[in-house]
């Protein structure tokens, strides 16, 4: 009984916490700083910033919290940049923008859209839905347009007439397009003529690789009239001596960036043509600061047409295995090379080829090696020749073969010394 009375006395001596303080206590006993925040009175620009980070569905739900948030939901700045996600549940794991929501966006905010992209899966239905939406953007003034396929065939299965009709709506009504990325689509020459006729003063970037209905004449039409064009991306099958020479005449714009995709789907079925040194020379003379980027996705037996003469390429990416012989040609004939990425090679060390590239390619500042082999001594010699000009060096540790002179531990120190900074091999490639 005494113990029970003592317990009652002690409990009665503890100060009572006010109801207000109890509400501000968390389960950990500390006050919650968010409890006193009046979310409805946040400034418009703060709510706008929050909304910009939200997915569309969450943004729509948040707009129903209060009148102030609903007002911000309809601010034009929130709708200048938008990505339509169009997928089929059976063919994609990506979330899709609900059709009813799309119609509301077009109706209420179509005239605000400026930076628009469409992300679709591999299904034809998704690509056709994207074309249907494009056809409705009659009141837009789009500045950038991107059509992104997460997997093939997507847009390539859409009828050319349907695709061209949808693009025409955007090209005619926007009048201020500056950046267009429409790779792997049925884009054709007539569509480009419509684009040029309505956006020649604003177009700066045109990315149209893997467009089988496109011809060199379509590319020249753009180059002839779009004098602000700075970046151009196309497939190698369009590139020719005639096209390069035409792009080198005085009336054509000085390009800053030319990207060329060299792709083969089936080994041995594609025979690639050769571009002459004189054509490359004329092009670089006309645009001396141009970056020429080549992406190779070929099989080893298909490289025969490339780099037999001097080629002014600045950035080289090999997505499939490339032979020692091809890397030797690069060292001999690519004096403007700035960046080289080799994803795979055979099982023969590439010491001599890398050292030759380092000696002859004086502008080389970035190197990446994937499934290749290089001895530690050869790699250190390569780094020694390049010196501190290597800003990026991404090499997996599995690439490096220890030898009698250098262990991996000592290699870290030697390479760091020649680079002038601490360096370690990558667990995974960073390119």
Buried (B, 14 or more C-beta within 10 A) or exposed (E): EEEEEEEEEEEEEEEEEEEEEEEBEEEEEEEEEEEEEEBEEBEEEEBBEBBEEBEBEEBBEBBEEEEBBEEBBEBEEBBBBBEBBBBBEEBBEBEBBEEEEBEEBBEEBBBBBBBBBBBBBBBBBBBBBBBBBBBBBEEBBBBBBBBBBBEEEBBBBBEBEBBBBBBBBBBBBBEBBBBBBBBBBBBBBBBBBBBBEBBBEBBBBBBBBBBBBBBBEBBBBBBBBBEEBBBBBBBBBBBBBEBBBBBBEEEBBEBBBBBBBBBBEEEEEBEBEEBEBEBBBBBBEBBEEBBBBBBBBBBBEBBBBBBEBBBBBBBBBBBBBBBBEBBBBBBBBBBBBBBBBBBEBBEEBBBBBBBBBBEBBEEBBBBBBBBBBBBBBBBBBBBBBBEEBBEEBBBBEEBBBBEEEBEEEEBBEBBBEBBEEEBEBBEEBEB
